[in-house]
Amino acid sequence: MANSLRTGKRQPIELNFLTNVGVFLFFLSMALMIGRFSLASPLKGDDLHLVRTYSSAEMAEVWRNTWDPDKIETPGFRPLTIYFYHAQAILFGSSVISNRVFLLGLYALLLTVVGIASRNLLQTSYTVILLGGMLSIFHTTNISHYAWITDGIYLISGLLIVGALYCSVKFIHTGNAKWLLVSLLQVVQALLIREDSLIVYPLLILFIITAFFQSQKQPKELLTRIPHLVLFACTLVVIFLGWFYYRSAVVPQATPLGINFKGFVWSLLQTVQILGDSTRLVVWQTNILLLGSAWLICLGFMATASLLLLDRKTLTHSAVWIAAMTFAAFPGLTLARNNLLLLSTIFFGFYVATTLVAISKKSATGYICAVVIAFFALSASAYGSSLIQREQTTSNLDYICNSAEWVFGKFAHATIPGARRATTLNQLSQHNIHSMNDLNIEFPQLVEQAKHNDRYGPSSDGALFIPQFRFIISPDWRPWSCVGRQGWLFR
């Protein structure tokens, strides 16, 4: 083995496997470290009725109707989403800690697979993989994918999309058509989980073209791949047309594909802003905004350094990650929400890591600058993520307002397991809320009391507080916070 390492020959599969296991364990430890703040957070919103066991009739119905049997969620054709929630409920029940540890494990697995795919595509170093993955885990946009249990479904669709990309690259390297078949199967599964998995199409084009240009094989050998790729492309078109036709037939009310450039630009901006922007804030926080501004300055420095200092190979790799980030933000053309940006933020993390590692190799000054920027990015985003997660408690006034909607309001018909509903009712009764009328009377008073007592953010005594952050944001941000839905910020 030592000889093979010295001579540059292919390493044994055992070494690759053990290395990948090590990468997974590293990401898992990082995920648990940053995700520990919300492990015991209560079930909220969609969690109440989606993560449960489903009857055979309900599981059959999702193949010929909208994916949510309660008809509450945004209409769409996502049958495998319900199968995932069903399996999750069987395995972990209502244990919030078990569910979230599982999701953090999926997150670590996703980053490991992205790392494997990037090594096959660009021979990415493990330093870039580890740093890029950490930037994704700590990014405030990705909190929902483990803190909000129902959002864990994005991790599954992400795994399938990245798996499809990896298999397409393997085909370019090996010429074995089985890789294209596996890629197609993963594309189909991804589309049956979420409609925004359509980003796999432009990403496949990007990865296949990049693999062609990065390949060390002779042009004549690469040309033999063309017929299979043509058949692959035709099959992808047929899959899309079949999926789109069937989706339109069984869920005619499904959200149509859109071209909202404003939402797309917003999605890109949220991707590159590791702390988010003022849209995230309910309480004005100068320190968060200053940290965000400092990060944008760091990005400007990296972009300038890339153009002036870095070699063509590094610029090519950076361009691939920027293109991948852009394609992965395409859901913003239809619906702009920050929890749709999982893969986009991962690819952005790899871009930042690629650039910083390259800068660090230029000189001692470059090394210091790269280390300082990397440390700042990780510490600032981890700081923001921990603050947002700490607010996910039953003392959060947004939680009180949102929970009342699910047991008394417009979502009261939701199929919520009995014990879960009873727990929610008990939590509300502690604040004299037994109906929506009670909520309308009590809630403004609770907000004013918290404001009068300067309770912004959680405290050790468990008193009700005004959250400093919105959990999920979109350009039309006001509805995503009860206490901030008038559009103004506290303080």
QUIJO-V833259 format. One record per residue. RES is the residue in three letters. PSI is psi as a letter, one per 30 degrees, with the letter a starting at -180 (NA if undefined). NEAR is the number of other C-alpha atoms within 8 Angstrom. Layout:
res | psi | near
RES | PSI | NEAR
RES | PSI | NEAR
//
This chain:
res | psi | near
MET | e | 6
ALA | e | 5
ASN | e | 6
SER | e | 10
LEU | e | 10
ARG | e | 7
THR | f | 6
GLY | g | 6
LYS | l | 7
ARG | k | 6
GLN | k | 9
PRO | k | 7
ILE | e | 6
GLU | e | 6
LEU | e | 8
ASN | e | 9
PHE | e | 8
LEU | e | 8
THR | e | 8
ASN | e | 10
VAL | e | 8
GLY | e | 8
VAL | e | 10
PHE | e | 12
LEU | e | 9
PHE | e | 8
PHE | e | 15
LEU | e | 13
SER | e | 8
MET | e | 10
ALA | e | 13
LEU | e | 10
MET | e | 7
ILE | f | 12
GLY | f | 14
ARG | f | 7
PHE | f | 9
SER | g | 10
LEU | e | 11
ALA | g | 7
SER | k | 10
PRO | l | 8
LEU | k | 9
LYS | k | 10
GLY | b | 8
ASP | f | 7
ASP | e | 11
LEU | e | 12
HIS | f | 10
LEU | e | 10
VAL | i | 13
ARG | l | 12
THR | k | 9
TYR | l | 7
SER | l | 6
SER | e | 6
ALA | e | 6
GLU | e | 9
MET | f | 12
ALA | e | 8
GLU | e | 9
VAL | f | 15
TRP | f | 10
ARG | g | 8
ASN | a | 9
THR | l | 15
TRP | f | 13
ASP | j | 11
PRO | f | 8
ASP | f | 8
LYS | h | 7
ILE | e | 7
GLU | l | 6
THR | k | 6
PRO | k | 12
GLY | l | 12
PHE | j | 17
ARG | h | 14
PRO | e | 12
LEU | f | 9
THR | e | 12
ILE | e | 13
TYR | e | 9
PHE | e | 9
TYR | e | 13
HIS | e | 12
ALA | e | 9
GLN | e | 12
ALA | e | 12
ILE | e | 9
LEU | e | 6
PHE | f | 9
GLY | b | 8
SER | g | 8
SER | j | 7
VAL | e | 11
ILE | e | 8
SER | e | 8
ASN | e | 12
ARG | e | 12
VAL | e | 10
PHE | e | 8
LEU | e | 13
LEU | e | 13
GLY | e | 10
LEU | e | 10
TYR | e | 11
ALA | e | 13
LEU | e | 11
LEU | e | 12
LEU | e | 12
THR | e | 12
VAL | e | 11
VAL | e | 9
GLY | e | 11
ILE | e | 10
ALA | e | 13
SER | e | 10
ARG | e | 10
ASN | e | 11
LEU | e | 12
LEU | g | 9
GLN | h | 7
THR | k | 11
SER | l | 7
TYR | f | 7
THR | e | 8
VAL | e | 12
ILE | e | 12
LEU | e | 10
LEU | e | 11
GLY | e | 17
GLY | e | 13
MET | e | 12
LEU | e | 13
SER | e | 12
ILE | e | 10
PHE | f | 12
HIS | k | 14
THR | f | 13
THR | f | 14
ASN | g | 13
ILE | e | 12
SER | f | 13
HIS | f | 15
TYR | f | 13
ALA | e | 12
TRP | j | 12
ILE | e | 14
THR | f | 11
ASP | f | 11
GLY | f | 12
ILE | f | 11
TYR | f | 10
LEU | e | 14
ILE | e | 9
SER | e | 12
GLY | e | 13
LEU | e | 10
LEU | e | 12
ILE | e | 13
VAL | e | 12
GLY | e | 12
ALA | e | 15
LEU | e | 14
TYR | e | 11
CYS | e | 12
SER | e | 14
VAL | e | 14
LYS | e | 11
PHE | e | 13
ILE | e | 13
HIS | e | 9
THR | f | 6
GLY | g | 9
ASN | j | 7
ALA | f | 8
LYS | f | 7
TRP | e | 11
LEU | e | 12
LEU | e | 8
VAL | e | 10
SER | e | 13
LEU | e | 11
LEU | e | 8
GLN | e | 12
VAL | e | 12
VAL | e | 9
GLN | e | 10
ALA | e | 13
LEU | f | 13
LEU | f | 12
ILE | e | 14
ARG | k | 11
GLU | e | 10
ASP | f | 8
SER | f | 12
LEU | f | 7
ILE | f | 11
VAL | f | 11
TYR | e | 7
PRO | e | 8
LEU | e | 12
LEU | e | 11
ILE | e | 8
LEU | e | 11
PHE | e | 12
ILE | e | 11
ILE | e | 8
THR | e | 10
ALA | e | 13
PHE | e | 9
PHE | f | 6
GLN | f | 8
SER | k | 8
GLN | g | 4
LYS | l | 7
GLN | k | 6
PRO | e | 6
LYS | e | 6
GLU | e | 8
LEU | e | 11
LEU | f | 7
THR | f | 8
ARG | f | 10
ILE | e | 8
PRO | e | 7
HIS | e | 8
LEU | e | 8
VAL | e | 8
LEU | e | 8
PHE | e | 10
ALA | e | 8
CYS | e | 8
THR | e | 8
LEU | e | 9
VAL | e | 8
VAL | e | 8
ILE | e | 9
PHE | e | 8
LEU | e | 8
GLY | e | 8
TRP | e | 9
PHE | e | 8
TYR | e | 8
TYR | e | 8
ARG | e | 12
SER | e | 10
ALA | e | 7
VAL | f | 10
VAL | i | 13
PRO | f | 7
GLN | g | 7
ALA | k | 12
THR | k | 7
PRO | l | 5
LEU | k | 6
GLY | l | 7
ILE | i | 6
ASN | j | 9
PHE | e | 8
LYS | e | 7
GLY | e | 13
PHE | e | 14
VAL | e | 9
TRP | e | 11
SER | e | 14
LEU | e | 10
LEU | e | 8
GLN | e | 12
THR | e | 12
VAL | f | 8
GLN | j | 11
ILE | f | 13
LEU | g | 14
GLY | a | 11
ASP | a | 10
SER | f | 7
THR | e | 9
ARG | f | 11
LEU | k | 12
VAL | e | 14
VAL | k | 11
TRP | k | 10
GLN | j | 7
THR | e | 6
ASN | e | 6
ILE | e | 9
LEU | e | 10
LEU | e | 8
LEU | e | 10
GLY | e | 13
SER | e | 8
ALA | e | 8
TRP | e | 11
LEU | e | 9
ILE | e | 8
CYS | e | 9
LEU | e | 8
GLY | e | 8
PHE | e | 8
MET | e | 10
ALA | e | 8
THR | e | 8
ALA | e | 10
SER | e | 11
LEU | e | 8
LEU | f | 6
LEU | f | 8
LEU | l | 11
ASP | l | 6
ARG | e | 6
LYS | e | 6
THR | e | 11
LEU | e | 11
THR | e | 8
HIS | e | 11
SER | e | 11
ALA | e | 8
VAL | e | 10
TRP | e | 12
ILE | e | 11
ALA | e | 9
ALA | e | 12
MET | e | 14
THR | e | 10
PHE | e | 11
ALA | f | 12
ALA | g | 13
PHE | f | 10
PRO | f | 12
GLY | f | 16
LEU | f | 14
THR | e | 12
LEU | j | 8
ALA | j | 14
ARG | k | 12
ASN | f | 11
ASN | g | 11
LEU | g | 11
LEU | g | 14
LEU | e | 12
LEU | e | 9
SER | e | 14
THR | e | 13
ILE | e | 14
PHE | e | 13
PHE | e | 15
GLY | e | 14
PHE | e | 14
TYR | e | 13
VAL | e | 9
ALA | e | 13
THR | e | 13
THR | e | 12
LEU | e | 13
VAL | e | 11
ALA | e | 10
ILE | e | 15
SER | f | 15
LYS | f | 9
LYS | e | 9
SER | l | 8
ALA | e | 8
THR | e | 7
GLY | e | 11
TYR | e | 12
ILE | e | 9
CYS | e | 9
ALA | e | 12
VAL | e | 10
VAL | e | 8
ILE | e | 10
ALA | e | 9
PHE | e | 8
PHE | e | 8
ALA | e | 11
LEU | e | 11
SER | e | 8
ALA | e | 10
SER | e | 14
ALA | e | 12
TYR | e | 8
GLY | e | 11
SER | e | 14
SER | e | 11
LEU | e | 8
ILE | e | 12
GLN | e | 12
ARG | f | 10
GLU | f | 10
GLN | i | 11
THR | l | 9
THR | f | 10
SER | f | 11
ASN | k | 15
LEU | e | 15
ASP | e | 11
TYR | e | 12
ILE | e | 11
CYS | e | 11
ASN | e | 11
SER | e | 12
ALA | e | 14
GLU | e | 12
TRP | f | 12
VAL | f | 12
PHE | f | 11
GLY | b | 10
LYS | f | 7
PHE | g | 10
ALA | f | 9
HIS | f | 7
ALA | k | 9
THR | i | 6
ILE | k | 8
PRO | k | 9
GLY | e | 6
ALA | e | 6
ARG | e | 10
ARG | e | 11
ALA | e | 8
THR | e | 8
THR | e | 10
LEU | e | 10
ASN | e | 8
GLN | e | 9
LEU | e | 13
SER | f | 9
GLN | f | 7
HIS | g | 7
ASN | h | 8
ILE | j | 12
HIS | g | 10
SER | l | 9
MET | e | 11
ASN | e | 6
ASP | e | 11
LEU | e | 12
ASN | f | 8
ILE | e | 8
GLU | e | 11
PHE | e | 10
PRO | e | 8
GLN | e | 8
LEU | e | 10
VAL | e | 12
GLU | e | 8
GLN | e | 8
ALA | e | 13
LYS | e | 10
HIS | e | 7
ASN | g | 6
ASP | h | 6
ARG | i | 13
TYR | j | 11
GLY | l | 10
PRO | l | 14
SER | l | 7
SER | f | 5
ASP | f | 4
GLY | g | 7
ALA | l | 9
LEU | k | 11
PHE | l | 13
ILE | k | 14
PRO | k | 14
GLN | f | 11
PHE | l | 9
ARG | k | 11
PHE | e | 8
ILE | k | 10
ILE | l | 12
SER | l | 9
PRO | e | 9
ASP | i | 6
TRP | f | 9
ARG | e | 9
PRO | f | 8
TRP | g | 10
SER | k | 10
CYS | e | 10
VAL | f | 10
GLY | g | 11
ARG | f | 11
GLN | f | 6
GLY | f | 6
TRP | l | 7
LEU | k | 9
PHE | l | 6
ARG | NA | 4
//
